[in-house]
Amino acid sequence: MIVDHLEPPYYAVIFSTIANENLDGYFETSERMEELAREQNGFLGIESARKEIGITVSYWQNLDDISAWKNNIEHTEARNLGREKWYKKYQLRICKVEREYGFEK
């Protein structure tokens, strides 16, 4: 699902990953992180696609909300598991969205 109708400015957190072959527990943890993110102040939406490279983009009202999400205990535990078990590599980018537009048939 594509998140639309957000009112700029807002922030996008782009999380790009290359996974290891052993993904035991990964998908359950990923679902839990999405549920937990939805409960956080300032959360606006999320989009995700996984193939050779996984890309998840979450949208937030401001940088303080992103920091609070980063420092959430359960999220920190999941991030540590990702480093230990699931990811060969990941890159995180935080961007301010100042303009958006789209198309739908």
VEXDREN-2710 file (C-alpha; in Angstrom, 1 decimal):
% VEXDREN-2710
k/r/px/py/pz
1/MET/0.0/0.0/0.0
2/ILE/1.3/3.5/-0.9
3/VAL/0.8/6.1/1.8
4/ASP/-0.6/9.3/0.3
5/HIS/-2.4/12.5/1.3
6/LEU/0.3/13.5/3.8
7/GLU/0.8/17.2/4.4
8/PRO/4.4/18.4/3.9
9/PRO/6.7/19.1/5.6
10/TYR/7.2/15.7/7.3
11/TYR/10.0/13.3/7.5
12/ALA/10.8/10.0/5.8
13/VAL/13.0/7.3/7.3
14/ILE/14.4/5.1/4.5
15/PHE/15.7/1.8/5.8
16/SER/17.5/-0.3/3.1
17/THR/18.7/-3.8/3.8
18/ILE/20.5/-6.8/2.5
19/ALA/19.4/-9.9/4.4
20/ASN/21.3/-13.0/5.5
21/GLU/20.0/-16.4/4.5
22/ASN/18.8/-17.2/8.0
23/LEU/15.7/-15.2/8.7
24/ASP/14.3/-17.2/11.6
25/GLY/12.0/-14.9/13.5
26/TYR/12.6/-12.0/11.1
27/PHE/9.1/-11.7/9.6
28/GLU/7.3/-11.9/13.0
29/THR/9.6/-9.3/14.4
30/SER/9.1/-7.1/11.4
31/GLU/5.3/-7.3/11.8
32/ARG/5.7/-6.5/15.5
33/MET/7.8/-3.4/14.7
34/GLU/5.2/-2.1/12.3
35/GLU/2.5/-2.6/14.9
36/LEU/4.6/-0.8/17.5
37/ALA/5.6/2.0/15.2
38/ARG/1.9/2.7/14.5
39/GLU/1.4/3.3/18.2
40/GLN/4.2/5.9/18.4
41/ASN/3.6/9.7/18.5
42/GLY/4.1/11.3/15.2
43/PHE/3.8/8.1/13.1
44/LEU/2.2/8.9/9.7
45/GLY/2.5/5.7/7.7
46/ILE/4.8/3.0/6.3
47/GLU/5.6/1.4/3.0
48/SER/7.8/-1.7/2.5
49/ALA/9.1/-3.9/-0.3
50/ARG/11.4/-6.9/0.0
51/LYS/13.4/-8.7/-2.7
52/GLU/17.2/-8.7/-3.1
53/ILE/17.2/-5.4/-1.3
54/GLY/14.6/-4.6/1.3
55/ILE/13.3/-1.1/1.5
56/THR/11.0/0.2/4.2
57/VAL/10.0/3.9/4.4
58/SER/8.3/5.2/7.5
59/TYR/6.8/8.7/7.7
60/TRP/7.0/10.9/10.8
61/GLN/5.8/14.3/11.8
62/ASN/9.2/15.5/13.2
63/LEU/12.7/14.6/14.2
64/ASP/11.9/14.2/17.9
65/ASP/9.3/11.5/17.0
66/ILE/11.9/9.7/15.0
67/SER/14.4/9.8/17.9
68/ALA/11.8/8.5/20.3
69/TRP/11.1/5.6/17.9
70/LYS/14.8/4.9/17.6
71/ASN/15.1/4.8/21.4
72/ASN/12.1/2.6/22.0
73/ILE/13.3/-0.4/24.0
74/GLU/11.6/-3.1/21.9
75/HIS/12.7/-1.4/18.7
76/THR/16.3/-1.3/20.1
77/GLU/16.2/-5.0/20.9
78/ALA/14.9/-5.8/17.3
79/ARG/17.7/-3.6/15.8
80/ASN/20.3/-5.5/17.8
81/LEU/18.8/-8.8/16.5
82/GLY/19.0/-7.5/13.0
83/ARG/22.7/-6.7/13.4
84/GLU/23.4/-10.1/15.0
85/LYS/21.2/-12.4/12.9
86/TRP/19.3/-11.0/9.9
87/TYR/21.3/-8.4/8.0
88/LYS/24.5/-8.5/6.0
89/LYS/24.1/-4.7/5.6
90/TYR/21.7/-1.9/6.2
91/GLN/21.6/1.8/5.6
92/LEU/19.3/4.3/7.2
93/ARG/18.5/7.7/5.8
94/ILE/16.3/10.5/7.3
95/CYS/14.9/13.0/4.8
96/LYS/12.7/16.0/5.1
97/VAL/9.8/15.9/2.6
98/GLU/8.9/19.4/1.5
99/ARG/6.8/18.5/-1.5
100/GLU/4.9/15.5/-2.8
101/TYR/2.6/14.6/-5.6
102/GLY/1.2/11.4/-7.1
103/PHE/-1.2/9.7/-9.6
104/GLU/-3.9/7.2/-9.3
105/LYS/-6.2/5.8/-12.0
END
